[in-house]
Amino acid sequence: MVRLILFYPAFFIILIASAQGNAPKGKDAGFAQADSMRYFKETTEFIKFIRDAGNVQELHLLVDKPYLLTSFNCLADFRKDSTTLTSDERQEVENQISKPLLKNWNGELVPGVRMINGDTVNSIFKDRSKGWGYFSKNIGCHFNTFSAPVFLRNYTYCLFYSDHHCCGRCGSGQWVLYKKEDNKWIKVKFYCGWIG
């Protein structure tokens, strides 16, 4: 019993020390912060462009948690595609998907859009007695989800998933690779999508 009491505090001290040892220090910490600042700046500009260009349908209500592509069935096809991205770039995409910088969407990244908590959406649709009837009566008829953008090649390429749901009557989603040309994001590859 005494060993267990001594074990837990020692375990947490070792865990905290190892986490601090992996955190960027000195010059690297500045680079990490600068890179995350650039990521959020580029994300804001990317979202603004695709909204203005009409690449996102009826964006009024956005789920605040980015769509997680780790369970996305398109990843298998993406992993096989060697025509557009190099193997190192495909690995970088996997890294950014598994450890995204963006944890939540907010009004600064997507101005003028109402956010809804992702856990709320999940709990409504898991409860068979609620579903779309409850959602449309209490929240609204339409909502969107976005993935965290995955940028490559010095922010000149972006992989992005977006979907739109409308009262259970319709919906669509797509995972697209965009390329920045002349300050415009152009669709260069459609990886997969769905229409309901």
PyMOL commands that set and color helices and strands:
alter all, ss='L'
color gray80, all
select helices_A, chain A and resi 2-22+26-52+69-71+75-80+87-98+118-126+131-138
alter helices_A, ss='H'
color red, helices_A
select strands_A, chain A and resi 61-63+114-116+142-146+150-152+157-166+170-181+184-195
alter strands_A, ss='S'
color yellow, strands_A
deselect
rebuild
show_as cartoon
